[in-house]
Amino acid sequence: MLQATGQAPSGSDEKKLIPPAPEVAENAITSQRRISLDVVATDSSGKALSGLEQQDFTILDNNQPQKMTSFEALQGTTADPPVEVILLIDLVNTGFSRVAYERQEIDKFLRQNNGKLAYPTTIVVFTDTGTQIQPQPSRDGNAMADLLDSTNSALRVIGRSAGFYGAQERLQTSFTAMDRLISYEGTKQGRKMVLWLSPGWPLLSGPNVEFSSKDQQSFFSWIANFSNALRTSRMTLYAIDPVGAGDGSMLRTFYYESFLKGVKSSKQAGPGNLALQVLATQSGGRVLNSSNDLLGEINSCVADASAYYSMSFDSAPSDHVNEYHPLTVKVDKPGVKTRTNAAYYGQP
């Protein structure tokens, strides 16, 4: 595996509540007017639908219908290039016992069907000391499982400070890992599905937590950067919680839903708007956090690649930097739902 550069924040960094959004993410926000979307349409059972045509879809930008500039119906295995599946093992935000279970379920996924994977697959391991990325995706599940077995990943090797700043350190490290993954995968053509196996990073939100206007501006920059960079990189996030059902924490399972509403300005921005589950939902992916069948959840997410639609439209210049534009894609057929990017942040 390839070891990406970057270390966990040092103790002197802990007093920095949130780092400024990195330049590499800002570069993903360009002045291009073409807004391209990957759309999954599902039936009442949640199964991805094929066979739809351009006239079945309507794109709404800020509730206004848009003229499509391109449309293509695709299937994951025959798309050129095919969909890439990325399995990310999060050792920073996941407890030791659940990581062991997680790796067992990933091994089952890789070895099923005699180790013949339907899609090119990449393993990513996110640790305190950096992010390891498999150099090339592979369809050889058995070889990947053997490699994972031989990888002696150091689990939670750096002791963290307790309390708020320990949680803040994980948040900061997680943002950095997300940014680096987008930068790395964004150089590749085609659609990518990132299955981030984790209960998510700390939300640092609550009645007794306050942020300065500078902190909120940093959060807003991250929100806009991640939103645009995930879309332009054609990356869809899936948040899969290996903790699953039965831990008794209803708050952990559903609290992220309080932050799903779009953020229009820095005054509305906070770390909760950057929760893994929120980013997944707003990228057009899914949140799976109430089952103990991790293998089944992974297979369910991968099934979304079987049929999808790529379409685009040309947006008008925005009135100001990072102007919020909610997006909706509708299908003129009963019972059909769609998932795609929830918004984009436009530029003048």
PLY file of the C-alpha trace (Angstrom):
ply
format ascii 1.0
element vertex 348
property float x
property float y
property float z
element edge 347
property int vertex1
property int vertex2
end_header
0.00 0.00 0.00
1.05 3.57 -0.63
1.64 5.65 2.47
0.36 9.18 1.99
2.25 11.94 3.73
0.93 13.65 6.82
1.06 13.14 10.53
-1.45 13.62 13.30
-1.57 17.14 14.74
0.96 17.86 17.46
0.04 19.06 20.92
0.80 22.65 19.94
-1.93 22.45 17.31
-4.68 21.44 19.69
-5.70 24.99 20.51
-6.53 25.60 16.84
-10.21 24.80 16.80
-10.35 24.15 13.09
-7.71 24.62 10.38
-8.41 26.80 7.35
-9.70 24.92 4.33
-6.70 23.78 2.26
-5.75 25.33 -1.05
-6.05 22.04 -2.89
-9.72 21.84 -1.99
-10.24 25.47 -2.93
-8.79 24.76 -6.36
-11.61 22.28 -6.92
-14.03 25.21 -6.77
-13.62 26.65 -10.24
-15.42 29.22 -12.32
-16.71 26.57 -14.71
-20.45 26.84 -15.26
-20.98 23.21 -16.24
-22.61 21.32 -13.36
-22.31 17.54 -13.87
-24.28 15.08 -11.76
-24.35 11.32 -11.24
-27.90 10.30 -10.38
-29.20 7.01 -8.96
-32.92 6.42 -9.50
-34.58 3.82 -7.28
-37.91 2.02 -7.16
-40.09 1.66 -4.07
-37.86 -1.14 -2.75
-34.70 0.95 -3.09
-33.34 -0.97 -6.09
-31.43 1.04 -8.69
-33.48 1.46 -11.88
-32.19 1.17 -15.43
-34.01 1.96 -18.66
-34.96 5.57 -17.95
-34.52 8.21 -20.65
-33.56 11.87 -20.69
-37.15 13.06 -20.97
-37.96 11.27 -17.71
-35.66 13.60 -15.73
-35.91 17.24 -14.67
-33.02 19.08 -13.01
-33.97 21.89 -10.65
-31.41 24.51 -9.59
-32.87 26.57 -6.76
-36.29 25.17 -7.78
-35.85 26.39 -11.37
-35.88 23.82 -14.23
-32.61 23.63 -16.17
-31.84 22.68 -19.76
-29.68 19.56 -19.90
-26.46 19.86 -21.85
-25.67 16.13 -21.67
-27.30 12.87 -20.61
-26.08 9.28 -20.47
-27.62 6.13 -19.01
-24.89 3.92 -17.56
-24.30 0.57 -15.94
-21.42 0.27 -13.51
-19.74 -2.77 -15.06
-19.86 -1.51 -18.65
-19.23 2.19 -18.05
-15.93 3.42 -19.45
-14.14 3.66 -17.12
-16.12 1.39 -14.80
-17.24 2.55 -11.38
-14.49 2.30 -8.75
-15.45 1.04 -5.29
-13.33 2.39 -2.43
-13.46 0.65 0.96
-12.10 2.95 3.66
-11.20 1.43 7.03
-11.30 4.21 9.64
-8.99 3.33 12.53
-9.16 6.84 13.99
-12.87 6.98 14.81
-13.68 3.29 15.29
-13.13 1.25 18.45
-10.62 -1.61 18.44
-13.20 -4.40 18.80
-15.33 -3.09 15.94
-12.31 -2.73 13.66
-11.58 -6.44 14.12
-15.18 -7.30 13.19
-15.04 -4.83 10.29
-11.98 -6.48 8.80
-13.64 -9.90 9.03
-16.65 -8.61 7.08
-14.44 -6.93 4.48
-12.60 -10.23 4.06
-15.95 -11.93 3.36
-16.83 -9.25 0.82
-13.53 -9.58 -1.00
-13.62 -13.39 -1.11
-17.26 -13.83 -2.13
-17.94 -15.02 -5.69
-14.59 -16.83 -5.61
-12.84 -13.52 -5.12
-14.06 -12.06 -8.42
-15.13 -8.49 -7.70
-17.75 -6.88 -9.91
-15.96 -3.52 -9.89
-12.38 -2.31 -9.57
-11.89 -1.93 -5.83
-9.45 0.06 -3.72
-8.66 -0.39 -0.02
-7.85 2.72 2.02
-6.70 2.56 5.67
-7.02 5.79 7.68
-4.84 5.88 10.80
-3.52 8.44 13.29
-0.25 8.66 11.37
-1.51 8.93 7.81
-3.67 7.44 5.10
-2.62 4.31 3.23
-4.09 4.01 -0.26
-3.84 0.94 -2.46
-1.88 2.19 -5.51
-4.13 0.57 -8.13
-7.72 -0.71 -7.91
-8.17 -4.43 -8.45
-10.90 -6.98 -9.20
-8.90 -9.78 -7.55
-10.66 -9.99 -4.20
-8.63 -12.93 -2.93
-5.32 -11.13 -3.49
-6.68 -8.00 -1.80
-7.93 -10.01 1.17
-4.52 -11.67 1.53
-2.84 -8.27 1.42
-5.19 -6.91 4.06
-4.51 -9.93 6.28
-0.77 -9.34 6.02
-1.04 -5.65 6.82
-0.22 -5.16 10.48
-2.08 -1.88 10.87
-1.22 -0.05 14.04
-4.57 0.45 15.68
-4.93 3.78 17.42
-1.21 3.99 18.02
-1.10 7.58 19.21
-2.61 8.34 22.60
-4.99 11.28 22.47
-5.88 13.88 25.04
-9.23 13.33 26.68
-12.30 15.49 26.33
-13.05 18.23 23.87
-9.60 18.70 22.36
-9.12 14.98 21.91
-12.34 14.97 19.90
-11.24 18.09 18.02
-8.00 16.37 17.06
-9.94 13.49 15.51
-12.17 15.93 13.66
-9.19 17.80 12.24
-7.40 14.59 11.26
-10.56 13.27 9.59
-11.02 16.44 7.53
-7.43 16.15 6.34
-7.93 12.50 5.37
-11.10 13.35 3.44
-9.38 16.17 1.60
-6.40 14.00 0.63
-8.64 11.20 -0.58
-10.60 13.62 -2.78
-7.36 15.07 -4.15
-5.97 11.61 -4.92
-9.10 10.11 -6.45
-10.04 13.35 -8.20
-7.21 12.85 -10.68
-8.94 9.71 -12.00
-11.68 9.58 -14.59
-15.06 7.99 -13.89
-17.37 7.63 -10.94
-16.14 6.56 -7.50
-18.16 5.16 -4.61
-16.45 5.64 -1.24
-17.71 3.29 1.46
-16.40 4.96 4.64
-16.66 2.34 7.39
-16.94 4.39 10.55
-19.37 5.71 13.18
-18.15 9.14 12.04
-16.02 11.79 13.65
-17.06 13.96 16.62
-19.66 16.61 15.81
-18.41 19.07 18.47
-21.92 20.48 18.63
-24.26 21.13 21.53
-25.81 23.81 23.73
-22.54 24.58 25.54
-20.30 24.73 22.46
-19.76 28.12 20.84
-17.59 29.18 17.92
-16.08 32.48 16.86
-17.04 34.07 13.54
-13.58 33.11 12.25
-14.21 29.48 13.19
-17.57 29.58 11.43
-15.98 31.01 8.29
-13.50 28.13 8.31
-16.33 25.62 8.69
-18.22 27.28 5.82
-15.14 27.08 3.60
-14.81 23.36 4.34
-18.52 22.83 3.61
-18.35 24.60 0.24
-15.04 22.97 -0.70
-16.14 19.43 0.14
-19.50 19.89 -1.61
-17.96 21.10 -4.86
-14.90 18.85 -4.77
-16.90 15.66 -4.19
-19.16 16.55 -7.12
-16.43 17.55 -9.57
-14.39 14.46 -8.59
-17.48 12.29 -9.16
-17.21 10.82 -5.66
-20.26 9.56 -3.79
-19.89 8.87 -0.06
-21.55 6.04 1.84
-21.35 6.22 5.65
-21.50 2.68 7.06
-21.36 2.39 10.84
-19.68 -0.89 11.89
-21.06 -0.41 15.41
-24.50 -1.22 14.00
-27.62 -1.80 16.03
-27.84 -2.66 19.68
-25.47 -0.14 21.22
-28.41 1.75 22.71
-27.39 5.16 21.38
-30.34 6.58 19.47
-28.68 9.99 19.68
-25.59 8.69 17.89
-27.74 7.12 15.19
-29.97 10.06 14.31
-28.34 13.25 15.64
-26.71 14.00 12.27
-30.16 14.56 10.76
-30.28 17.89 12.63
-27.56 19.17 10.28
-28.84 18.05 6.88
-30.31 21.42 5.93
-28.18 23.30 3.42
-25.78 25.94 4.73
-26.09 29.27 2.93
-23.60 31.37 4.90
-20.91 31.16 7.54
-23.39 32.28 10.20
-25.16 28.93 9.81
-21.98 26.84 9.68
-20.71 24.49 12.36
-18.88 21.16 12.60
-22.17 19.24 12.64
-22.72 20.31 9.02
-19.51 18.44 8.20
-20.49 15.14 9.83
-19.58 12.08 7.77
-23.26 11.14 7.56
-24.21 14.65 6.39
-21.52 14.67 3.69
-22.65 11.22 2.55
-26.30 12.22 2.26
-25.50 15.46 0.46
-23.15 13.75 -2.00
-25.99 11.50 -3.14
-24.91 8.54 -1.04
-26.49 6.79 1.90
-26.17 6.37 5.67
-26.35 2.82 7.05
-26.15 2.73 10.83
-28.82 0.42 12.23
-27.86 -3.09 11.15
-25.43 -5.70 12.41
-25.03 -7.19 8.91
-22.00 -5.25 7.72
-21.41 -7.50 4.71
-25.00 -7.01 3.63
-24.67 -3.24 3.98
-21.52 -3.18 1.86
-23.20 -5.26 -0.84
-26.27 -3.02 -0.72
-24.16 0.08 -1.35
-22.18 -1.53 -4.16
-25.47 -2.50 -5.83
-26.10 1.21 -6.42
-23.44 1.07 -9.13
-25.51 -1.32 -11.26
-27.46 1.50 -12.94
-27.08 5.27 -12.82
-27.39 8.35 -15.00
-24.91 11.12 -15.75
-26.32 14.49 -16.76
-25.27 18.12 -16.78
-26.45 21.69 -17.20
-24.81 25.10 -17.49
-25.30 27.32 -14.46
-25.50 31.11 -14.48
-22.80 33.23 -12.78
-23.43 33.65 -9.06
-23.77 37.00 -7.30
-20.99 36.22 -4.84
-18.36 33.63 -3.95
-19.75 30.31 -2.67
-23.39 31.16 -3.37
-25.55 28.25 -2.21
-27.66 26.51 -4.87
-29.92 23.61 -3.81
-30.26 20.86 -6.42
-33.11 18.45 -7.07
-33.51 15.84 -9.80
-37.05 14.61 -10.38
-38.30 11.64 -12.40
-41.71 11.74 -14.03
-42.70 8.24 -12.96
-44.69 7.18 -9.88
-42.73 5.76 -6.96
-39.32 6.62 -8.38
-36.88 8.46 -6.11
-33.48 9.91 -6.94
-30.21 10.47 -5.10
-27.60 12.95 -6.28
-25.67 15.95 -5.01
-27.90 18.08 -2.81
-26.31 21.40 -3.76
-23.41 23.26 -5.29
-21.66 26.47 -4.31
-21.55 28.81 -7.30
-18.94 31.40 -8.20
-19.27 34.84 -9.88
0 1
1 2
2 3
3 4
4 5
5 6
6 7
7 8
8 9
9 10
10 11
11 12
12 13
13 14
14 15
15 16
16 17
17 18
18 19
19 20
20 21
21 22
22 23
23 24
24 25
25 26
26 27
27 28
28 29
29 30
30 31
31 32
32 33
33 34
34 35
35 36
36 37
37 38
38 39
39 40
40 41
41 42
42 43
43 44
44 45
45 46
46 47
47 48
48 49
49 50
50 51
51 52
52 53
53 54
54 55
55 56
56 57
57 58
58 59
59 60
60 61
61 62
62 63
63 64
64 65
65 66
66 67
67 68
68 69
69 70
70 71
71 72
72 73
73 74
74 75
75 76
76 77
77 78
78 79
79 80
80 81
81 82
82 83
83 84
84 85
85 86
86 87
87 88
88 89
89 90
90 91
91 92
92 93
93 94
94 95
95 96
96 97
97 98
98 99
99 100
100 101
101 102
102 103
103 104
104 105
105 106
106 107
107 108
108 109
109 110
110 111
111 112
112 113
113 114
114 115
115 116
116 117
117 118
118 119
119 120
120 121
121 122
122 123
123 124
124 125
125 126
126 127
127 128
128 129
129 130
130 131
131 132
132 133
133 134
134 135
135 136
136 137
137 138
138 139
139 140
140 141
141 142
142 143
143 144
144 145
145 146
146 147
147 148
148 149
149 150
150 151
151 152
152 153
153 154
154 155
155 156
156 157
157 158
158 159
159 160
160 161
161 162
162 163
163 164
164 165
165 166
166 167
167 168
168 169
169 170
170 171
171 172
172 173
173 174
174 175
175 176
176 177
177 178
178 179
179 180
180 181
181 182
182 183
183 184
184 185
185 186
186 187
187 188
188 189
189 190
190 191
191 192
192 193
193 194
194 195
195 196
196 197
197 198
198 199
199 200
200 201
201 202
202 203
203 204
204 205
205 206
206 207
207 208
208 209
209 210
210 211
211 212
212 213
213 214
214 215
215 216
216 217
217 218
218 219
219 220
220 221
221 222
222 223
223 224
224 225
225 226
226 227
227 228
228 229
229 230
230 231
231 232
232 233
233 234
234 235
235 236
236 237
237 238
238 239
239 240
240 241
241 242
242 243
243 244
244 245
245 246
246 247
247 248
248 249
249 250
250 251
251 252
252 253
253 254
254 255
255 256
256 257
257 258
258 259
259 260
260 261
261 262
262 263
263 264
264 265
265 266
266 267
267 268
268 269
269 270
270 271
271 272
272 273
273 274
274 275
275 276
276 277
277 278
278 279
279 280
280 281
281 282
282 283
283 284
284 285
285 286
286 287
287 288
288 289
289 290
290 291
291 292
292 293
293 294
294 295
295 296
296 297
297 298
298 299
299 300
300 301
301 302
302 303
303 304
304 305
305 306
306 307
307 308
308 309
309 310
310 311
311 312
312 313
313 314
314 315
315 316
316 317
317 318
318 319
319 320
320 321
321 322
322 323
323 324
324 325
325 326
326 327
327 328
328 329
329 330
330 331
331 332
332 333
333 334
334 335
335 336
336 337
337 338
338 339
339 340
340 341
341 342
342 343
343 344
344 345
345 346
346 347
